[in-house]
Amino acid sequence: MSGSTANQASDVLERLFQLIEQRKQLRPEKSYVTSLFDGGHEAIAAKVREEAAELVEAAQGDDLAHTTHEAADLWFHTCVLLVEAGVSLGDVLQELEGRFGVSGLAEKAARTPTGDV
């Protein structure tokens, strides 16, 4: 990704987070984002799961436009979930930045166990 493309992507995500945070605070009527927040964490999480499944299904086909559309839907709803959870874009980007130069297998092995079986 070229520098200008990366800057453009970062700008779009920053503007999206700002808009979602604004909707969370102001709760404008007839706002889709407001309706998501009104549904609470479980409703937002269910929407993220739904969009993830739709992306996986779309990616199995040869329709790049449909796959792109579903990826955008997933990113959008993930941003809503992150704002709802109090996680900033900077937090996510910092986490990703810290993973550069680290093997994915090594990063996974270094994680603290959560007690899940």
N, C-alpha and C positions, 0 to 999 in steps of 0.2 A: 504494500500500500504506500503510495507516495505521501510525502509530508503534507501536501495540501489536502489530500483525501482523508488522511488521519485527522487533520485539524477540523475538517468539515464534519466528520463523523463525531468527533468529540463535541463540537458545537451543537450538533443536532441532539445528542444525548443530554447535554447540559440544559438546553432549552426545554427538552421533554421533561426532565426531572423538575425544573423550575415550574413548569406549567402544572404538573401533577401535584407538587407541594402547594402551589397556590390554590388549586381546586380543593385540596384537603383542608386548607384553612378557611377558605371563603364559602365552600359548599354551595356553589351556584345551582339554582334550579335548572332542570332539564340538561344536566351535564352527565354524560356517561361515566366520567371518572367519579363524580359525586355518588352516583348510584353504586359503583363498585365499593367505595368506602362505606357506604351505608350498609352494604351486605356483610361487612366485617371480614376478618382474616380468613375464615373458612371459605367464604364465597369467592374471595380474590384468589386464594390458593386453588380452588376448584377450577377457576377460569384459566390459571396458568397450566394446570394439568391438561385441560381440554385443548389449549392452544399448542402445547408440546406434542400431544398425540396427533393433532392436525398437521403439524410441521413434519413429523416423522412420516406420516402417510403421504403428504405431498412430495417429499424428497424421494420417495420410492418410484415416482413417475418421472416422466421426461419434461414436465412443464415447469421451466425455470421461473416463469412469472408467478405461478401458483406457489411454488416453494418460497420465493422471495416474499410474497404477500403473507404467508403463514409465519415466516421468520420474523417479519415486522410485527405481526400480532403478538407473537410470543415475547419479543423484546419489550413491547409496550406494556403488556400485562405483568411481565416480570418487574418492570420499573414501578408500576403501581404497588406491587407486593413489597418491593424494597422500601418505598416511601412509607407504606403502612407499617413496616417493621422498624422504621427509623434508621435504615441503612442508606448512606449517601452514595452518590455516584463516585465521589472521591475514594470512599472506602473500598468499593469494588475495583476501581482502577488501580489503587495501591496494591490490593491483593494480587491482581493479575500481573502488575509490574514486578512484584516480588517473586513471581514464578518463572520469569525469564532466566534462562541459563540453568534451570534446575530440571532434571529429568522428572517427568510426570510420575514415574514409578517411585522415584526417591521421595518426591513431595508427598505422595500418598502414604508411603511407609512411615514418614516422619510425623504424620498427624497423630494427635492425642486420641486414643480410643474413647468413644462416647458411651461405651457400655452396651451398645446395640449388639444383638446376637445375630 
